[in-house]
């Protein structure tokens, strides 16, 4: 049975309700922070990623952020920003940024659902999987640039292939 078959008879289902059901289905740790926000921990190959999904009814957007801690040396920040730009040039479904104060690498994506559109469970599941796959794919490049003398171009060689697997 597909994930969406569980929801066929339900109208006006809140997107965060769907995310909560997906978290239960995948046995991810999660916390329903508010009615409009959920935080989860998703295990990847390289590390556990923190994901937060939030629904904004005002602008009809489901926002996803996927974060992991990263504390690069101050002297490598220029190279880190260079590799961030290179990574963002290779993706279409979101973007990386680095939050200096929180010392977090962040993958961000906003799914616009204007006009009363609804995201289905398969779509949200794919959204989460894409976030984790992007983090998994580029994590080694971020590490090489931050903690070695690799150039951003050389570090990107480890991120050329798509990461395969399932979040």
Secondary structure by P-SEA (a helix, b strand, c coil): ccccccccccccccaaaaaaaaaaaaccccccccccbbbbbbbcccbbbbbbbbbccccccbbbbbbbbbbccccaaaaaaaaaaaaaaaccccccccccccccbbbbbbbbbcccccccaaaaaaaaaaaaaaaaacaaaaaaaaccccccccccccccccccccc
